[in-house]
């Protein structure tokens, strides 16, 4: 859930806005002239966001390590990939990343 406030509203009621984000777990989007500029989150939500980003990075590193390992095995076996085969592998990896992100986004 989110609430949008102007930078003027934030300036006039900073304490109220912070309390709302902290106690109601509402993301506060601060706009200036109708353009979103920043989001105020509770510290717990911020920590969850950081943990999520860390899991994403670790997952990405693991996927690339696996791709590297597979490429090394193929190379050691004397196998070579055509450009089309390499592109198919990249496309499959991208699809896997997309599916994982969708699954993570659906988690509460």
RACOR-V19019 format. One record per pair of residues at least 24 apart in sequence whose ideal C-beta (glycine too) atoms are under 8 Angstrom apart, sorted by the first residue. I is the first residue (numbers start at 0). GAP is how many residues later the second one is. Records with the same first field share a line. If there is no record, write none. Layout:
# RACOR-V19019
I=GAP, GAP
This chain:
# RACOR-V19019
0=24, 25, 26
1=24, 25, 26, 27, 37
2=24, 25, 26
3=24, 25, 26, 27, 32
4=24, 25, 26
5=24, 25, 26
6=24, 25, 30
51=52
54=49
55=45, 48
58=41
59=37
62=30, 33, 34
66=26
